[in-house]
Amino acid sequence: MKTLAPTPHKTEPAGQKLAAQLRVIRHKQVCEKLQISSAKLFDMVARGQFPKPFTLVSGGRAVGWLEADVDSYVLARKAASTKEAV
């Protein structure tokens, strides 16, 4: 009787799945994703209508958003617009 060797499972390298969830997008990418102007994005952040960006490097000027946060905002707007239509 022949014994079958266990099939190796394909595993993701440590952190690969987490890295996919932690993609940082910059101001221009957020504007493109939301299809709004740069000025509109600044206005929405100032009014508290959109999440504030975070500093990418301590003491630096570069800022960004987690893509998951931007996606959550879009989904929340979608849900709100669906309720408004009813």
C-alpha positions, 0 to 999 in steps of 0.5 A, spaced: 500 500 500 502 506 497 502 512 503 501 519 500 505 525 502 501 531 505 500 536 500 504 542 502 499 548 503 501 555 499 502 560 504 503 567 503 509 570 506 509 573 513 505 580 512 503 580 505 496 580 506 497 585 511 501 589 506 495 589 501 491 592 507 495 597 509 496 600 502 498 608 503 495 612 497 497 620 496 493 626 495 493 626 488 491 618 488 485 620 493 483 625 488 483 621 482 479 615 486 474 620 488 474 624 482 474 630 486 479 636 485 485 637 490 481 644 493 475 639 494 479 634 498 482 639 502 475 643 504 472 636 505 478 634 510 477 641 513 470 640 514 471 634 518 467 630 512 473 626 510 478 623 514 485 627 515 491 624 512 497 622 517 504 624 516 508 618 513 515 620 516 516 623 523 517 630 522 516 630 514 511 633 510 509 628 506 502 625 508 497 619 506 491 615 507 490 608 508 486 606 502 482 602 506 480 608 509 478 611 503 474 605 501 470 605 507 468 612 506 466 611 499 462 605 501 459 609 507 457 614 502 454 609 497 450 606 503 448 613 505 445 615 498 441 609 498 438 611 504 436 618 501 433 615 495 428 611 499 
